[in-house]
Amino acid sequence: MRLNVSRIKDWDWCPQYQGYRWEEKRVRVGGPGRALWLGSRVHEVLAAAMEGKDGGKVVEGCKEEDEAQAKALDVAVEVWKGKIKPWERVLMVEEALETRVGGFDVETGMNWTTKRTEPVVVFGRPDAVVVWRDKVWHVQHKTVGAGVPVAVFSKGVKRSLHELMYAKMLKEKWPKMAYGGTMLNVVRKLGAKAMERDPGAALHMEFVPVGEAAIKRACGDVRLVAREIWEGDERGLYQNRASCVGRFGNSLCPYYGVCEGDEAIEGPGFEDKDPLEGYGDGS
């Protein structure tokens, strides 16, 4: 069984949501929300810069109501290009990797009498991999709101399944080099006035260590969820109703109308989109 961490996170959020997105491959027409779009655009510009390319400006392609915020982020990005880069060299940028995390027993055959092991392979695409002080590091770009406490946010990153799986992949990719952890490259979405006073205030680099025990536990968690997904494909998906209005109760799930029976997943409100688009043969 092959899967990536985004699918696992979607399953944890709501198995039915995961089914519509990853199995039906249908997404709401209109694309991502404003905050997600800005974060993705900053990510694109930073990734291009790490490859020595010109990724353009964050403001390019944004909606009129987001223009002021995008221009402020462009100021921060330009400062980042000139100052916030401690690494000595870049090994790769957004290249697909994978790792095997073990497997689980499944029952097959007549009356479920035969058992076999289903291998679990996790694949992903780290933002960037660099060398600093003779260690390999994963550079993770994150755009956060002005009020998000970075110290707390970084502790969440340390526990993140993405980071733990990337750590395993990178340790296997460069086995002769020590693994440092995650360089968390945070860009805070400050207002235009705050950026005028101090453009560097929007930037923060946090060094997050990743331990072997945490990686081992994460592999076990992935195997457990992989089996749940496997069984869900066979037995059906349940709807996690606590997720219908978002984490803070202020936004509807894009599939809310489908689960309510008010619209069809095959209808005009949705379009085909493969969530693995961009992974090449990593599907």
Residue pairs with C-beta under 8 A, 6 or more apart in sequence:
1 118
1 119
1 120
1 121
1 226
1 229
1 230
2 98
2 121
2 122
2 123
2 283
3 120
3 121
3 122
3 123
3 226
3 229
4 122
4 123
4 124
4 276
4 279
5 122
5 124
5 161
5 162
5 165
6 275
7 18
7 22
7 229
7 275
8 161
8 222
8 225
8 226
8 229
9 161
10 17
10 18
10 21
10 22
11 18
11 225
11 228
11 229
11 232
12 225
13 240
13 243
14 239
14 240
14 243
14 253
15 228
15 229
15 232
15 237
15 238
15 239
15 240
16 237
16 238
16 239
16 240
16 255
16 259
17 240
17 243
17 253
17 255
18 229
18 237
19 232
19 237
20 26
20 255
20 258
20 265
21 27
21 275
22 275
23 233
24 265
25 272
25 273
25 274
25 275
26 265
26 266
26 270
26 271
26 272
26 273
27 254
27 270
27 271
27 273
28 254
28 255
28 269
28 270
29 268
29 269
29 270
29 271
31 37
32 40
33 251
34 63
34 65
34 66
35 145
37 62
37 66
38 58
38 62
38 66
38 69
38 70
38 73
38 143
38 189
39 142
39 143
41 58
41 60
41 61
41 62
41 70
42 58
42 73
42 77
42 141
42 143
42 187
43 127
43 141
43 143
44 55
45 55
45 56
45 57
45 58
45 77
46 55
46 77
46 80
46 127
46 141
46 185
46 187
47 55
47 93
47 94
47 127
47 128
47 141
48 54
48 55
48 56
49 55
49 77
49 80
49 81
50 90
50 93
50 128
50 139
51 90
51 93
57 70
57 74
58 70
58 71
58 73
58 74
58 77
59 67
59 70
59 71
59 74
62 70
68 191
68 192
69 189
69 191
69 192
71 192
72 189
72 190
72 191
72 192
72 194
72 195
72 202
73 143
73 187
73 189
73 202
75 195
75 199
75 202
76 187
76 188
76 190
76 195
76 199
76 200
76 202
76 203
77 187
78 199
79 199
79 200
79 202
79 203
80 185
80 187
80 203
83 200
83 203
84 185
84 203
84 205
86 132
86 183
86 205
87 130
87 131
87 132
87 137
87 139
87 183
88 130
88 131
88 132
88 133
89 130
89 131
90 128
90 129
90 130
91 129
91 130
91 131
91 136
91 174
92 126
92 128
92 129
93 127
93 128
93 129
94 125
94 126
94 127
94 128
95 125
95 126
96 123
96 124
96 125
96 279
96 280
96 282
97 123
97 124
97 125
97 126
97 166
97 169
97 170
97 173
98 121
98 122
98 123
98 124
98 169
98 282
99 121
99 122
99 123
99 165
99 168
99 169
99 172
100 119
100 120
100 121
100 122
101 120
101 121
101 122
101 165
101 168
101 219
101 222
101 223
102 119
102 120
102 219
102 220
102 223
103 117
103 118
103 119
103 120
103 223
104 117
104 118
104 120
104 223
104 226
104 227
104 230
105 115
105 116
105 117
105 118
106 115
106 116
106 117
106 118
106 227
106 230
107 113
107 114
107 115
108 114
108 115
108 116
118 226
118 227
118 230
120 222
120 223
120 226
122 165
122 222
123 279
123 282
124 162
124 165
124 166
124 169
125 278
125 279
125 282
126 138
126 140
126 166
126 169
126 170
127 138
127 139
127 140
127 141
128 138
128 139
128 141
129 136
129 137
129 138
129 139
129 170
129 173
130 136
130 137
130 139
130 183
131 137
131 177
132 180
132 183
133 180
134 177
134 178
135 177
135 178
135 179
135 180
136 170
136 171
136 174
136 177
136 178
136 179
136 180
137 179
137 180
137 181
137 182
137 183
138 163
138 166
138 167
138 170
138 181
138 182
138 183
139 182
139 183
139 185
140 157
140 162
140 163
140 182
140 183
140 184
140 185
141 185
141 187
142 153
142 157
142 184
142 185
142 186
142 187
143 186
143 187
143 188
143 189
144 150
144 153
144 186
144 187
144 188
144 189
145 188
145 189
146 188
146 189
146 190
146 191
146 194
148 188
150 186
150 188
150 204
150 206
151 206
153 186
154 184
154 186
154 206
154 208
157 163
157 182
157 184
157 206
157 208
158 182
158 208
158 209
158 210
158 214
159 214
161 218
161 221
161 222
163 182
163 208
163 210
164 210
164 214
164 215
164 218
165 218
165 222
166 182
167 179
167 181
167 182
167 210
167 215
168 215
168 218
168 219
170 179
171 179
171 215
179 210
180 207
180 209
181 207
181 208
181 209
181 210
182 207
182 208
182 210
183 205
183 206
183 207
183 208
184 204
184 205
184 206
184 207
184 208
185 205
186 203
186 204
186 205
186 206
187 202
187 203
188 201
188 202
188 203
188 204
189 202
190 201
190 202
194 201
194 202
195 201
195 202
232 238
239 259
243 253
244 252
244 253
244 256
244 259
245 251
245 252
245 253
246 252
246 253
253 259
255 265
257 263
257 269
258 264
258 265
263 269
274 283
276 282
276 283
